[in-house]
Every structure is written in C-alpha cells, then in structure tokens.
Amino acid sequence: MLKVGLIGCGFMGAMHANCYKNIEGVEIVALADLRREKAEELAVGTNAVLYGEGKDLIAQADVDIIDICLPTYLHAEYALAAMDKVKYVFVEKPVTLTVEEGEALLEKSKQTGCRVQVGQVIRFWDEYVELKKMIESGVYGKVINANFRRISPRPEWGWNNWLLDQSLSGGAGQDLHIHDVDYVLSIFGEPKTFYSAKNPCGEPNSYVNTLMLYDDCVIGVEGTWDLPGTHPFEATFRVVFEKAVVENAGGKFLLYDKDGAHEIAIEKKELVGEGYKGGNVSDLGGYYNELVYFCERAEKGEAIENATLADGVASLKFLMKELHFGA
Ligand SMILES: NC(=O)c1ccc[n+]([C@@H]2O[C@H](COP(=O)([O-])OP(=O)(O)OC[C@H]3O[C@@H](n4cnc5c(N)ncnc54)[C@H](O)[C@@H]3O)[C@@H](O)[C@H]2O)c1
C-alpha cells in the first residue's frame, strides 16, 4: 500500500484527495491544513492522521509520498523540506513562484535523489493526450498553425484571497496560462522567436497573449482571468493540420476533414472508490491520470519522465520571458 501525505486541503487538495481515493493500492494516511475543517472533510473514508501545519506532517507522518497543494508562494519551502523526507514528491503547478526557487528544487533533487512531479496536468488531460498522439504520428500531416486558449473568471476562492495577490500567485500568467505554455513546449519545444502582450493598463499579468513562431508553424497561446464570475471557465484549442482541423471547444472534441465534422471518441473509465460508483474518471479530469502515473512510478521506484521538475522549471522560465517581453 502506497502511503500518501497531502498538504493543503483547499480547492486542489480536495481534487487530489478524490483521485487518491479512486486509485487502487493507494491510501491517504496523513492530511494537513491550517483550516482543520478542510482536513476533516477530506479525511472522510480514510484513517488519516490530521495535522494543522504542513511542516508537522513532513516531520512526523509515516508516508511514502508527499503531495503539496499549498498556495504557490509556499511551494518551494515545503517541497524542499519534503524532499529531505521522502523519495517522491508531487508539487502543484506552477512549480514555484520564482525561477530561482525552481532551481533550488532542482539542486535539492540532485542532492537527495528525490523524484518530483509537477502538476502540469494538461499533459495528462484526455483531449490533449489524444491531440499529442495526432501531432506526433503525423496522421493528418504537419501542424500549420494552432491556438490554445484558457479563460476564467477571477479566482476568488483562495485561502485569504492569496490568488488575487500577484506577489503570492504570479497572476493569471503563472496560475492559468502556464498550463498551455507547458503543453506547447512539451510537444514543440522552445519557439524560434515569440511575441507577447499583456494588459497595457489595469491589472498586469491578468491577460497574456503570446505568438510562438517555429520553422514551419505558428502557435497562439492566450490566457486570462479578467472575466466576471458570470462567465464560464473555458479551455479550448484549434489545431490546423495539413489534412484536417482538430478543435476542442464548447464541450465538443471534433475533427474536420474533407468529408465533414466527426466527433473524436474518448474512452470512458468508471470510478472505483467507495462512494464514487457510477461516476466517471473523466469527472476527475487529467488530475486522476497524472496521479495514477505518479503513484505507479512511486510504487515501482521508477523515474518520473513526464511533467518532471525540470519541465516545470523550463515552463516557468519561458513564462517569465513572456511576462518581460518588450520590457
Ligand atoms: N492543476 C490545476 O489545474 C490547478 C488548479 C487550481 C489550483 N492549482 C494550484 O494548486 C495550489 C493550491 O491552490 P488552491 O486553489 O487549492 O488554493 P486554496 O487556497 O484553495 O488551498 C490552499 C490550502 O492551503 C492551506 N494552507 C496554507 N498554508 C498552510 C500551511 N502552512 N500548512 C498547511 N496548510 C496550509 C490553506 O488553509 C488552504 O486550505 C496552487 O499552487 C495552485 O496554483 C492547480
């Protein structure tokens, strides 16, 4: 049984806990949150020991893996401590607030041998996984151009409103837009050149729009949380290949070719955990897939090869270049 310690039981901690409860051979044995009631909610259905301060969990809990779902500005401090304790650490995205902190984590992982996965979850999201296969197989020819877009109302749910303080979260750039940037980098690598724009007035880093230019294609990546609460969250893409167009928008995943529009089927898997029967794994999005991957690697003692610490730091570095473009 793989013993999980989860630090931070807010919005993302709750999602991770639901995933672990649905992975065979995995048990949440320790939960930490300064808000006791949040840890208690996630403890339902487990025998987890509850902690307040995350550092107490790191010091005292008997765990195999530690998962850090704390506000971004705390990632580095807690990840460094966790890497001294266990051999596998999961850190939510963005890996850290600053590149320097990310590099400190890389150094620590060299010293300790600790294997770290970063929550760059889009790499594990069904539609994006399918798209990657299409691009890499060349089944529809080369990509000519593409657009990835992630738009959201302002995130007002954070503990003490930390998300809306850009000095703590990094704003929409680090919190939202980095998902698509990381995905594009994971397939296409760094562009030959790029242009990037932010809001010329108003809140900086709440809107980022970047054109990434490669030798034979151009990719636009847009992210914003400038929208009112009445606007739905949307994550969409459109990829124009030589022989077809693939679009994921409005809840539809479609392939357009010379014969018409065809729905692209995604295999559905049922949830297994107590209290989840009848639900579908896709209800847990790519979070389930990324944690299955992480737990499998930890169980077998294998290296993390997707959404690695180095990947997370590389994406953060590119994001910083976007945010400073033209400055
Ligand atoms: N992968 C994704 O799609 C995705 C989505 C949302 C958030 N996130 C990331 O997840 C992380 C957490 O975000 P969130 O939305 O869950 O935030 P949140 O505010 O909902 O939760 C953070 C929790 O940490 C607790 N906490 C703070 N300091 C603590 C400490 N020292 N010890 C123990 N508990 C402490 C708070 O009480 C709170 O419950 C962030 O890095 C965010 O960027 C990722």
The ligand as an SDF file (V2000), in Angstrom:
LIG
                    3D

 44 48  0  0  0  0  0  0  0  0999 V2000
   -3.5120   21.9770  -11.7270 N   0  0  0  0  0  0  0  0  0  0  0  0
   -4.5350   22.8100  -11.7100 C   0  0  0  0  0  0  0  0  0  0  0  0
   -5.3430   22.8380  -12.6400 O   0  0  0  0  0  0  0  0  0  0  0  0
   -4.7280   23.7130  -10.5360 C   0  0  0  0  0  0  0  0  0  0  0  0
   -5.9830   24.2930  -10.2910 C   0  0  0  0  0  0  0  0  0  0  0  0
   -6.1240   25.0870   -9.1430 C   0  0  0  0  0  0  0  0  0  0  0  0
   -5.0430   25.3150   -8.3120 C   0  0  0  0  0  0  0  0  0  0  0  0
   -3.8410   24.7610   -8.6200 N   0  0  0  0  0  0  0  0  0  0  0  0
   -2.6480   25.0190   -7.7660 C   0  0  0  0  0  0  0  0  0  0  0  0
   -2.8220   24.3260   -6.5250 O   0  0  0  0  0  0  0  0  0  0  0  0
   -2.2140   25.0760   -5.4730 C   0  0  0  0  0  0  0  0  0  0  0  0
   -3.2590   25.2930   -4.3720 C   0  0  0  0  0  0  0  0  0  0  0  0
   -4.3140   26.1020   -4.9020 O   0  0  0  0  0  0  0  0  0  0  0  0
   -5.7960   26.0370   -4.3010 P   0  0  0  0  0  0  0  0  0  0  0  0
   -6.6900   26.6570   -5.3090 O   0  0  0  0  0  0  0  0  0  0  0  0
   -6.0770   24.6710   -3.7990 O   0  0  0  0  0  0  0  0  0  0  0  0
   -5.6650   27.0270   -3.0420 O   0  0  0  0  0  0  0  0  0  0  0  0
   -6.6100   27.0770   -1.7550 P   0  0  0  0  0  0  0  0  0  0  0  0
   -6.4450   28.4230   -1.1740 O   0  0  0  0  0  0  0  0  0  0  0  0
   -7.9900   26.6060   -2.0980 O   0  0  0  0  0  0  0  0  0  0  0  0
   -5.9740   25.9580   -0.7850 O   0  0  0  0  0  0  0  0  0  0  0  0
   -4.7390   26.1350   -0.1240 C   0  0  0  0  0  0  0  0  0  0  0  0
   -4.8610   25.4810    1.2500 C   0  0  0  0  0  0  0  0  0  0  0  0
   -3.5920   25.5250    1.9190 O   0  0  0  0  0  0  0  0  0  0  0  0
   -3.8290   25.7040    3.3210 C   0  0  0  0  0  0  0  0  0  0  0  0
   -2.5850   26.1660    3.9530 N   0  0  0  0  0  0  0  0  0  0  0  0
   -1.9620   27.3640    3.7940 C   0  0  0  0  0  0  0  0  0  0  0  0
   -0.7990   27.3890    4.4720 N   0  0  0  0  0  0  0  0  0  0  0  0
   -0.6730   26.1720    5.0560 C   0  0  0  0  0  0  0  0  0  0  0  0
    0.3320   25.5680    5.8630 C   0  0  0  0  0  0  0  0  0  0  0  0
    1.4600   26.2230    6.2180 N   0  0  0  0  0  0  0  0  0  0  0  0
    0.1440   24.2820    6.3050 N   0  0  0  0  0  0  0  0  0  0  0  0
   -0.9990   23.6090    5.9860 C   0  0  0  0  0  0  0  0  0  0  0  0
   -1.9790   24.1480    5.2070 N   0  0  0  0  0  0  0  0  0  0  0  0
   -1.8130   25.3970    4.7450 C   0  0  0  0  0  0  0  0  0  0  0  0
   -4.9880   26.6890    3.3580 C   0  0  0  0  0  0  0  0  0  0  0  0
   -5.6830   26.6420    4.5890 O   0  0  0  0  0  0  0  0  0  0  0  0
   -5.8360   26.2180    2.1730 C   0  0  0  0  0  0  0  0  0  0  0  0
   -6.8550   25.3120    2.5910 O   0  0  0  0  0  0  0  0  0  0  0  0
   -1.7030   26.3640   -6.1070 C   0  0  0  0  0  0  0  0  0  0  0  0
   -0.3380   26.2460   -6.4060 O   0  0  0  0  0  0  0  0  0  0  0  0
   -2.4960   26.4830   -7.4000 C   0  0  0  0  0  0  0  0  0  0  0  0
   -1.8140   27.1820   -8.4170 O   0  0  0  0  0  0  0  0  0  0  0  0
   -3.6650   23.9600   -9.6790 C   0  0  0  0  0  0  0  0  0  0  0  0
  1  2  1  0
  2  3  2  0
  2  4  1  0
  4  5  1  0
  4 44  2  0
  5  6  2  0
  6  7  1  0
  7  8  2  0
  8  9  1  0
  8 44  1  0
  9 10  1  0
  9 42  1  0
 10 11  1  0
 11 12  1  0
 11 40  1  0
 12 13  1  0
 13 14  1  0
 14 15  2  0
 14 16  1  0
 14 17  1  0
 17 18  1  0
 18 19  2  0
 18 20  1  0
 18 21  1  0
 21 22  1  0
 22 23  1  0
 23 24  1  0
 23 38  1  0
 24 25  1  0
 25 26  1  0
 25 36  1  0
 26 27  1  0
 26 35  1  0
 27 28  2  0
 28 29  1  0
 29 30  1  0
 29 35  2  0
 30 31  1  0
 30 32  2  0
 32 33  1  0
 33 34  2  0
 34 35  1  0
 36 37  1  0
 36 38  1  0
 38 39  1  0
 40 41  1  0
 40 42  1  0
 42 43  1  0
M  CHG  2   8   1  16  -1
M  END
$$$$
